[in-house]
Amino acid sequence: MILADLPDEEEMRLLELNSYDVLGNESEEDFNDLATLAVQIFNYPIALVTLIDNNHQWFKGKSGTNETGNSRDLSFCSHTILQDNVMVVEDATKDKRFFDNPVVAGDFNIRFYAGAPILSPAGYKLGTVCLFDVKPGTLSEADKKSLILLAKQASKLLELRKKNLVIRQRAKDIIELKSTIIGQMMQVQIDDKISMAHTLHEDLAQRIASGLLYLRTAENSSSSRPDLIHNAAKQLEEVLAEIKSLTYSIVPQAINVLPADVLIKEYIEKVAPAFDFSITINTESIAENNYSNIAVHAIGIIGQWLKVLAKKSITNAHIAVNIEDRFEILFEDNAAAAEPEKRKQEVLESSIYDRVKSMHGSTELFSLNGRQVLKISLPLVE
């Protein structure tokens, strides 16, 4: 038995082969179909689609055998990938390379072999489409051309697999990126709350306490009462201005990586399981629009209103986001009809009104077909 030499640039050939992520014991349906077609075309009992790595030959497609592969040293195909054309062994017992090969001299009794190399687009021979028989045989020139065509088809299947692999990897990367962005966005909101709490406690609370001290002192000091009351009023005015500034200046960081519809839908998917009612969303009209800045605000508004709805006896809520002259968010729910003033108070208590006002937007409450609707309208700023 004569072992096949290694191909030129064997290391590069193996790198190319591994890039398809196709090596393993299991055959695959597409390659099995190709082997079955080869059996039907050439009328030989065994056909294989093989791939050859550094020490093993894998049967990725097979017909007429249950074997999964064998040693590269024993494979006929390791010789085939050293040449450009079809290799034919009419009677292996008369070929010095194979006469004492275990698959010839042993129980398999292989006599005939024909194989065409599978070429990658870069020109590396990855394996073969091959035929076997337990009796000697021949292959016509027309059959050789047909076998080469099947090898080309195997190459196309491998390329398709690689493209699908790339697509899956990109999809995975996008999902991870979106999850990271949503996490960052939520962290921004948490940071805003921490900052607000710190400002309220460390700064505003102290100013209010100072103002109260002025007023209490004024109760017992008639001579300096006007000045003390004046100082208390000044402190409280500063606190009021600070509160307004704090309310209207909280603007989440812009996220310009993903379109607005993707950000909003991803957020809904993450939070929906936390609520006892079903949530549906329609963002078709904003698909692929890059209003990421507004989308971040919209997510904050959606989150606040969902918390309001969570306190109600509802079974479903629908959110629609539209872009025309303005960025609009419509919330519909099947809560029992409430007094307009009560719903308005719910909006105010949720801080939605302040958030919308800080963006120079508007809120509107109404009923539509028996459903309660909150409409948020924001100016378009990319």
LOTI-312047 format. One record per residue (C-alpha): residue number from 1; residue in three letters; z, y, x. Coordinates in steps of 0.25 Angstrom, whole numbers, plus 2048, in hexadecimal, padded with zeros to 3 digits. Last residue first. Layout:
<recs>
+-----+---------+-----+-----+-----+
: num : residuo :  c3 :  c2 :  c1 :
+-----+---------+-----+-----+-----+
: NUM :     ALA :   Z :   Y :   X :
...
+-----+---------+-----+-----+-----+
</recs>
This chain:
<recs>
+-----+---------+-----+-----+-----+
: num : residuo :  c3 :  c2 :  c1 :
+-----+---------+-----+-----+-----+
: 382 :     GLU : 83B : 8FB : 77B :
: 381 :     VAL : 841 : 905 : 771 :
: 380 :     LEU : 83D : 903 : 763 :
: 379 :     PRO : 847 : 90A : 759 :
: 378 :     LEU : 851 : 901 : 752 :
: 377 :     SER : 851 : 8FD : 743 :
: 376 :     ILE : 85C : 8F3 : 73E :
: 375 :     LYS : 85A : 8EE : 730 :
: 374 :     LEU : 866 : 8E6 : 729 :
: 373 :     VAL : 862 : 8DE : 71D :
: 372 :     GLN : 86A : 8D7 : 713 :
: 371 :     ARG : 862 : 8CC : 70B :
: 370 :     GLY : 85F : 8CC : 6FC :
: 369 :     ASN : 850 : 8CF : 6FD :
: 368 :     LEU : 853 : 8DA : 707 :
: 367 :     SER : 860 : 8E2 : 707 :
: 366 :     PHE : 862 : 8EE : 710 :
: 365 :     LEU : 869 : 8F4 : 71C :
: 364 :     GLU : 863 : 8FD : 727 :
: 363 :     THR : 866 : 900 : 735 :
: 362 :     SER : 860 : 90B : 73E :
: 361 :     GLY : 85C : 90C : 74D :
: 360 :     HIS : 85F : 918 : 757 :
: 359 :     MET : 863 : 90D : 761 :
: 358 :     SER : 872 : 912 : 761 :
: 357 :     LYS : 871 : 911 : 752 :
: 356 :     VAL : 86D : 903 : 752 :
: 355 :     ARG : 879 : 8FF : 75B :
: 354 :     ASP : 882 : 908 : 752 :
: 353 :     TYR : 87E : 902 : 745 :
: 352 :     ILE : 87F : 8F4 : 74A :
: 351 :     SER : 88D : 8F6 : 74E :
: 350 :     SER : 891 : 8EA : 745 :
: 349 :     GLU : 89B : 8F3 : 73D :
: 348 :     LEU : 88F : 8FD : 73A :
: 347 :     VAL : 886 : 8F1 : 735 :
: 346 :     GLU : 891 : 8EB : 72C :
: 345 :     GLN : 894 : 8F9 : 726 :
: 344 :     LYS : 886 : 8FA : 722 :
: 343 :     ARG : 887 : 8ED : 71B :
: 342 :     LYS : 893 : 8F2 : 714 :
: 341 :     GLU : 88C : 8FF : 710 :
: 340 :     PRO : 880 : 8F7 : 70A :
: 339 :     GLU : 889 : 8EE : 701 :
: 338 :     ALA : 887 : 8E0 : 705 :
: 337 :     ALA : 87D : 8D6 : 6FF :
: 336 :     ALA : 881 : 8C7 : 703 :
: 335 :     ALA : 87C : 8C3 : 710 :
: 334 :     ASN : 86E : 8BD : 711 :
: 333 :     ASP : 86A : 8C4 : 71E :
: 332 :     GLU : 85F : 8CD : 724 :
: 331 :     PHE : 860 : 8D4 : 731 :
: 330 :     LEU : 854 : 8DD : 734 :
: 329 :     ILE : 852 : 8E2 : 742 :
: 328 :     GLU : 848 : 8ED : 745 :
: 327 :     PHE : 842 : 8F3 : 752 :
: 326 :     ARG : 83A : 900 : 74D :
: 325 :     ASP : 82C : 904 : 74A :
: 324 :     GLU : 829 : 8F6 : 748 :
: 323 :     ILE : 831 : 8EB : 74F :
: 322 :     ASN : 838 : 8E0 : 746 :
: 321 :     VAL : 844 : 8D7 : 748 :
: 320 :     ALA : 848 : 8CE : 73C :
: 319 :     ILE : 856 : 8C8 : 73B :
: 318 :     HIS : 859 : 8BE : 730 :
: 317 :     ALA : 867 : 8B9 : 72C :
: 316 :     ASN : 86B : 8AD : 725 :
: 315 :     THR : 877 : 8A6 : 71E :
: 314 :     ILE : 880 : 8B2 : 71B :
: 313 :     SER : 88E : 8B3 : 718 :
: 312 :     LYS : 892 : 8BF : 721 :
: 311 :     LYS : 89A : 8C1 : 72D :
: 310 :     ALA : 88F : 8BC : 736 :
: 309 :     LEU : 886 : 8C7 : 730 :
: 308 :     VAL : 88E : 8D1 : 738 :
: 307 :     LYS : 88D : 8C9 : 745 :
: 306 :     LEU : 87E : 8C7 : 742 :
: 305 :     TRP : 87D : 8D7 : 741 :
: 304 :     GLN : 883 : 8D9 : 74F :
: 303 :     GLY : 87A : 8CE : 756 :
: 302 :     ILE : 86E : 8D4 : 750 :
: 301 :     ILE : 871 : 8E2 : 754 :
: 300 :     GLY : 874 : 8DD : 763 :
: 299 :     ILE : 867 : 8D5 : 762 :
: 298 :     ALA : 85F : 8E2 : 75D :
: 297 :     HIS : 865 : 8EA : 769 :
: 296 :     VAL : 860 : 8E0 : 773 :
: 295 :     ALA : 853 : 8DF : 76B :
: 294 :     ILE : 851 : 8EF : 76C :
: 293 :     ASN : 851 : 8EE : 77B :
: 292 :     SER : 848 : 8E2 : 77B :
: 291 :     TYR : 83D : 8E9 : 773 :
: 290 :     ASN : 833 : 8E1 : 77B :
: 289 :     ASN : 82B : 8DC : 76F :
: 288 :     GLU : 827 : 8CD : 770 :
: 287 :     ALA : 829 : 8CA : 762 :
: 286 :     ILE : 82F : 8D6 : 75A :
: 285 :     SER : 828 : 8D3 : 74D :
: 284 :     GLU : 82B : 8C4 : 74E :
: 283 :     THR : 83A : 8C7 : 74F :
: 282 :     ASN : 83F : 8BF : 743 :
: 281 :     ILE : 84D : 8B9 : 743 :
: 280 :     THR : 855 : 8AF : 73C :
: 279 :     ILE : 864 : 8AD : 73C :
: 278 :     SER : 86B : 8A2 : 734 :
: 277 :     PHE : 87A : 8A4 : 730 :
: 276 :     ASP : 887 : 89F : 737 :
: 275 :     PHE : 885 : 8A7 : 744 :
: 274 :     ALA : 887 : 8A3 : 752 :
: 273 :     PRO : 87A : 89A : 752 :
: 272 :     ALA : 872 : 8A7 : 751 :
: 271 :     VAL : 877 : 8AE : 75E :
: 270 :     LYS : 86D : 8A8 : 768 :
: 269 :     GLU : 861 : 8A6 : 75F :
: 268 :     ILE : 863 : 8B4 : 75A :
: 267 :     TYR : 863 : 8BA : 769 :
: 266 :     GLU : 857 : 8B2 : 76D :
: 265 :     LYS : 850 : 8B8 : 760 :
: 264 :     ILE : 854 : 8C6 : 764 :
: 263 :     LEU : 84F : 8C5 : 773 :
: 262 :     VAL : 842 : 8BE : 770 :
: 261 :     ASP : 83F : 8C8 : 765 :
: 260 :     ALA : 841 : 8D4 : 76F :
: 259 :     PRO : 838 : 8CF : 77A :
: 258 :     LEU : 83F : 8CA : 787 :
: 257 :     VAL : 841 : 8D0 : 794 :
: 256 :     ASN : 844 : 8DE : 790 :
: 255 :     ILE : 853 : 8DD : 78E :
: 254 :     ALA : 859 : 8EB : 78D :
: 253 :     GLN : 868 : 8EC : 78F :
: 252 :     PRO : 870 : 8EE : 782 :
: 251 :     VAL : 872 : 8FD : 77D :
: 250 :     ILE : 881 : 901 : 77B :
: 249 :     SER : 87F : 910 : 77A :
: 248 :     TYR : 881 : 913 : 76B :
: 247 :     THR : 88F : 90C : 76A :
: 246 :     LEU : 894 : 911 : 777 :
: 245 :     SER : 88F : 91F : 775 :
: 244 :     LYS : 895 : 91F : 767 :
: 243 :     ILE : 8A2 : 91A : 76C :
: 242 :     GLU : 8A3 : 924 : 777 :
: 241 :     ALA : 8A0 : 930 : 76E :
: 240 :     LEU : 8AB : 92B : 765 :
: 239 :     VAL : 8B5 : 92A : 771 :
: 238 :     GLU : 8B1 : 938 : 775 :
: 237 :     GLU : 8B4 : 93D : 768 :
: 236 :     LEU : 8C1 : 936 : 768 :
: 235 :     GLN : 8C5 : 93C : 775 :
: 234 :     LYS : 8C1 : 94A : 771 :
: 233 :     ALA : 8C9 : 949 : 764 :
: 232 :     ALA : 8D5 : 945 : 76B :
: 231 :     ASN : 8D4 : 950 : 775 :
: 230 :     HIS : 8D2 : 95A : 769 :
: 229 :     ILE : 8DE : 954 : 762 :
: 228 :     LEU : 8E6 : 956 : 76F :
: 227 :     ASP : 8E2 : 964 : 771 :
: 226 :     PRO : 8E5 : 968 : 763 :
: 225 :     ARG : 8F3 : 961 : 764 :
: 224 :     SER : 8F8 : 968 : 770 :
: 223 :     SER : 902 : 970 : 769 :
: 222 :     SER : 905 : 967 : 75E :
: 221 :     SER : 909 : 95B : 767 :
: 220 :     ASN : 90E : 94F : 760 :
: 219 :     GLU : 902 : 94B : 758 :
: 218 :     ALA : 8F9 : 94F : 763 :
: 217 :     THR : 8FE : 944 : 76C :
: 216 :     ARG : 8FA : 93A : 762 :
: 215 :     LEU : 8EC : 940 : 761 :
: 214 :     TYR : 8EA : 941 : 770 :
: 213 :     LEU : 8EF : 933 : 772 :
: 212 :     LEU : 8E5 : 92E : 767 :
: 211 :     GLY : 8DA : 935 : 76F :
: 210 :     SER : 8DE : 92E : 77C :
: 209 :     ALA : 8DE : 920 : 775 :
: 208 :     ILE : 8D0 : 923 : 770 :
: 207 :     ARG : 8CC : 926 : 77E :
: 206 :     GLN : 8D2 : 919 : 783 :
: 205 :     ALA : 8CC : 911 : 779 :
: 204 :     LEU : 8BE : 917 : 77C :
: 203 :     ASP : 8BF : 914 : 78B :
: 202 :     GLU : 8C5 : 907 : 78F :
: 201 :     HIS : 8C4 : 900 : 781 :
: 200 :     LEU : 8B7 : 905 : 77B :
: 199 :     THR : 8B0 : 906 : 788 :
: 198 :     HIS : 8B4 : 8F8 : 78C :
: 197 :     ALA : 8B1 : 8F2 : 77E :
: 196 :     MET : 8A3 : 8F9 : 77F :
: 195 :     SER : 8A0 : 8F3 : 78D :
: 194 :     ILE : 8A4 : 8E5 : 789 :
: 193 :     LYS : 89C : 8E7 : 77C :
: 192 :     ASP : 890 : 8EB : 784 :
: 191 :     ASP : 892 : 8E0 : 78F :
: 190 :     ILE : 892 : 8D6 : 783 :
: 189 :     GLN : 885 : 8DC : 77E :
: 188 :     VAL : 87F : 8DC : 78C :
: 187 :     GLN : 883 : 8CD : 78D :
: 186 :     MET : 87C : 8CA : 780 :
: 185 :     MET : 86F : 8D0 : 787 :
: 184 :     GLN : 871 : 8C8 : 793 :
: 183 :     GLY : 873 : 8BB : 78C :
: 182 :     ILE : 867 : 8BE : 784 :
: 181 :     ILE : 85F : 8C1 : 791 :
: 180 :     THR : 864 : 8B4 : 797 :
: 179 :     SER : 861 : 8AC : 78B :
: 178 :     LYS : 853 : 8B2 : 78B :
: 177 :     LEU : 851 : 8AF : 799 :
: 176 :     GLU : 855 : 8A1 : 797 :
: 175 :     ILE : 84C : 89F : 78C :
: 174 :     ILE : 841 : 8A6 : 794 :
: 173 :     ASP : 843 : 89C : 7A0 :
: 172 :     LYS : 843 : 890 : 797 :
: 171 :     ALA : 836 : 895 : 791 :
: 170 :     ARG : 830 : 897 : 79F :
: 169 :     GLN : 835 : 889 : 7A3 :
: 168 :     ARG : 82E : 883 : 796 :
: 167 :     ILE : 821 : 88B : 799 :
: 166 :     VAL : 821 : 886 : 7A8 :
: 165 :     LEU : 823 : 878 : 7A3 :
: 164 :     ASN : 818 : 879 : 799 :
: 163 :     LYS : 80F : 87E : 7A4 :
: 162 :     LYS : 813 : 872 : 7AD :
: 161 :     ARG : 810 : 868 : 7A2 :
: 160 :     LEU : 803 : 86F : 79F :
: 159 :     GLU : 800 : 86D : 7AE :
: 158 :     LEU : 804 : 85F : 7AE :
: 157 :     LEU : 7FB : 85C : 7A2 :
: 156 :     LYS : 7EF : 863 : 7A9 :
: 155 :     SER : 7F1 : 85A : 7B5 :
: 154 :     ALA : 7F1 : 84E : 7AC :
: 153 :     GLN : 7E4 : 853 : 7A6 :
: 152 :     LYS : 7DE : 854 : 7B4 :
: 151 :     ALA : 7E2 : 846 : 7B7 :
: 150 :     LEU : 7DB : 841 : 7AA :
: 149 :     LEU : 7CF : 849 : 7AE :
: 148 :     ILE : 7CF : 841 : 7BC :
: 147 :     LEU : 7D0 : 834 : 7B4 :
: 146 :     SER : 7C4 : 838 : 7AC :
: 145 :     LYS : 7BC : 83B : 7B9 :
: 144 :     LYS : 7C0 : 82E : 7BF :
: 143 :     ASP : 7BC : 827 : 7B2 :
: 142 :     ALA : 7AE : 82D : 7B4 :
: 141 :     GLU : 7AD : 828 : 7C2 :
: 140 :     SER : 7B1 : 81A : 7BE :
: 139 :     LEU : 7BE : 814 : 7C0 :
: 138 :     THR : 7C0 : 805 : 7C5 :
: 137 :     GLY : 7CA : 7FA : 7C2 :
: 136 :     PRO : 7D2 : 7EF : 7C8 :
: 135 :     LYS : 7DD : 7E8 : 7BF :
: 134 :     VAL : 7EB : 7EC : 7BC :
: 133 :     ASP : 7E7 : 7FA : 7B8 :
: 132 :     PHE : 7EB : 809 : 7BB :
: 131 :     LEU : 7E6 : 817 : 7B8 :
: 130 :     CYS : 7EA : 824 : 7BD :
: 129 :     VAL : 7EC : 833 : 7BA :
: 128 :     THR : 7F2 : 838 : 7C7 :
: 127 :     GLY : 7FD : 840 : 7CE :
: 126 :     LEU : 800 : 84E : 7D2 :
: 125 :     LYS : 7F4 : 851 : 7DA :
: 124 :     TYR : 7F5 : 860 : 7DF :
: 123 :     GLY : 7E9 : 869 : 7DC :
: 122 :     ALA : 7F1 : 875 : 7D8 :
: 121 :     PRO : 7ED : 873 : 7C9 :
: 120 :     SER : 7F4 : 865 : 7CB :
: 119 :     LEU : 7EB : 859 : 7CD :
: 118 :     ILE : 7ED : 84B : 7C6 :
: 117 :     PRO : 7E6 : 841 : 7CF :
: 116 :     ALA : 7DD : 837 : 7C9 :
: 115 :     GLY : 7E1 : 828 : 7CA :
: 114 :     ALA : 7DB : 81A : 7C9 :
: 113 :     TYR : 7E2 : 80D : 7CB :
: 112 :     PHE : 7DE : 7FE : 7CA :
: 111 :     ARG : 7E6 : 7F2 : 7CF :
: 110 :     ILE : 7F4 : 7F4 : 7CA :
: 109 :     ASN : 7FC : 7E7 : 7CA :
: 108 :     PHE : 809 : 7ED : 7C4 :
: 107 :     ASP : 811 : 7E1 : 7C8 :
: 106 :     GLY : 80F : 7E3 : 7D7 :
: 105 :     ALA : 803 : 7E4 : 7E1 :
: 104 :     VAL : 7FD : 7F0 : 7DA :
: 103 :     VAL : 809 : 7F8 : 7D6 :
: 102 :     PRO : 810 : 7F3 : 7E2 :
: 101 :     ASN : 805 : 7F9 : 7EB :
: 100 :     ASP : 800 : 7EE : 7F4 :
:  99 :     PHE : 7F1 : 7F0 : 7F1 :
:  98 :     PHE : 7F3 : 7FF : 7EF :
:  97 :     ARG : 7EE : 807 : 7FB :
:  96 :     LYS : 7E6 : 7FB : 801 :
:  95 :     ASP : 7DE : 7FB : 7F4 :
:  94 :     LYS : 7D9 : 7ED : 7F0 :
:  93 :     THR : 7E5 : 7E9 : 7E7 :
:  92 :     ALA : 7E4 : 7F7 : 7E1 :
:  91 :     ASP : 7D6 : 7F4 : 7DB :
:  90 :     GLU : 7CE : 7FF : 7D5 :
:  89 :     VAL : 7D6 : 80A : 7DB :
:  88 :     VAL : 7D1 : 817 : 7D7 :
:  87 :     MET : 7D5 : 825 : 7DB :
:  86 :     VAL : 7CF : 831 : 7D3 :
:  85 :     ASN : 7CC : 83D : 7DB :
:  84 :     ASP : 7D4 : 847 : 7E3 :
:  83 :     GLN : 7DB : 83E : 7ED :
:  82 :     LEU : 7EA : 83D : 7F2 :
:  81 :     ILE : 7EF : 83D : 7E4 :
:  80 :     THR : 7E9 : 82F : 7E1 :
:  79 :     HIS : 7F1 : 829 : 7ED :
:  78 :     SER : 7FE : 82C : 7E6 :
:  77 :     CYS : 7F8 : 828 : 7D9 :
:  76 :     PHE : 7F8 : 819 : 7DE :
:  75 :     SER : 807 : 81A : 7DE :
:  74 :     LEU : 810 : 810 : 7E6 :
:  73 :     ASP : 814 : 81B : 7EF :
:  72 :     ARG : 816 : 825 : 7E4 :
:  71 :     SER : 821 : 81B : 7DE :
:  70 :     ASN : 81F : 818 : 7CF :
:  69 :     GLY : 81E : 81E : 7C2 :
:  68 :     THR : 823 : 81D : 7B3 :
:  67 :     GLU : 81D : 80F : 7B0 :
:  66 :     ASN : 81B : 80B : 7A2 :
:  65 :     THR : 80C : 808 : 7A4 :
:  64 :     GLY : 7FF : 808 : 79C :
:  63 :     SER : 7FE : 817 : 79A :
:  62 :     LYS : 806 : 822 : 7A2 :
:  61 :     GLY : 808 : 830 : 7A4 :
:  60 :     LYS : 812 : 837 : 7AD :
:  59 :     PHE : 813 : 82B : 7B6 :
:  58 :     TRP : 81B : 830 : 7C2 :
:  57 :     GLN : 817 : 82C : 7D1 :
:  56 :     HIS : 823 : 82D : 7DA :
:  55 :     ASN : 826 : 832 : 7E9 :
:  54 :     ASN : 822 : 840 : 7EA :
:  53 :     ASP : 81D : 842 : 7DC :
:  52 :     ILE : 810 : 83C : 7D6 :
:  51 :     LEU : 80C : 83E : 7C8 :
:  50 :     THR : 805 : 833 : 7C0 :
:  49 :     VAL : 7FD : 833 : 7B3 :
:  48 :     LEU : 7FB : 824 : 7B1 :
:  47 :     ALA : 7F1 : 81A : 7AA :
:  46 :     ILE : 7F2 : 80B : 7A9 :
:  45 :     PRO : 7EA : 801 : 7A1 :
:  44 :     TYR : 7DC : 807 : 7A5 :
:  43 :     ASN : 7D2 : 80A : 79A :
:  42 :     PHE : 7CD : 817 : 7A1 :
:  41 :     ILE : 7CE : 820 : 795 :
:  40 :     GLN : 7D9 : 819 : 78D :
:  39 :     VAL : 7E2 : 817 : 799 :
:  38 :     ALA : 7DF : 826 : 79D :
:  37 :     LEU : 7E3 : 82B : 78F :
:  36 :     THR : 7F0 : 823 : 790 :
:  35 :     ALA : 7F3 : 82A : 79D :
:  34 :     LEU : 7F0 : 838 : 797 :
:  33 :     ASP : 7F9 : 835 : 78B :
:  32 :     ASN : 804 : 831 : 795 :
:  31 :     PHE : 803 : 83E : 79C :
:  30 :     ASP : 804 : 846 : 78F :
:  29 :     GLU : 810 : 83D : 78A :
:  28 :     GLU : 818 : 83E : 797 :
:  27 :     SER : 81D : 833 : 7A1 :
:  26 :     GLU : 82C : 833 : 7A4 :
:  25 :     ASN : 830 : 82F : 7B2 :
:  24 :     GLY : 830 : 83D : 7B8 :
:  23 :     LEU : 827 : 848 : 7BE :
:  22 :     VAL : 821 : 853 : 7B5 :
:  21 :     ASP : 828 : 860 : 7BA :
:  20 :     TYR : 81A : 865 : 7BC :
:  19 :     SER : 81E : 86D : 7C8 :
:  18 :     ASN : 822 : 860 : 7CF :
:  17 :     LEU : 814 : 85C : 7D0 :
:  16 :     GLU : 810 : 869 : 7D7 :
:  15 :     LEU : 81C : 868 : 7E1 :
:  14 :     LEU : 818 : 85A : 7E4 :
:  13 :     ARG : 80A : 85E : 7E7 :
:  12 :     MET : 80F : 869 : 7F0 :
:  11 :     GLU : 817 : 85F : 7F8 :
:  10 :     GLU : 80B : 856 : 7F9 :
:   9 :     GLU : 803 : 860 : 7FF :
:   8 :     ASP : 7F8 : 856 : 803 :
:   7 :     PRO : 7FB : 849 : 7FC :
:   6 :     LEU : 805 : 83F : 801 :
:   5 :     ASP : 7FE : 832 : 806 :
:   4 :     ALA : 7FD : 826 : 7FD :
:   3 :     LEU : 805 : 819 : 801 :
:   2 :     ILE : 7FC : 80E : 806 :
:   1 :     MET : 800 : 800 : 800 :
+-----+---------+-----+-----+-----+
</recs>
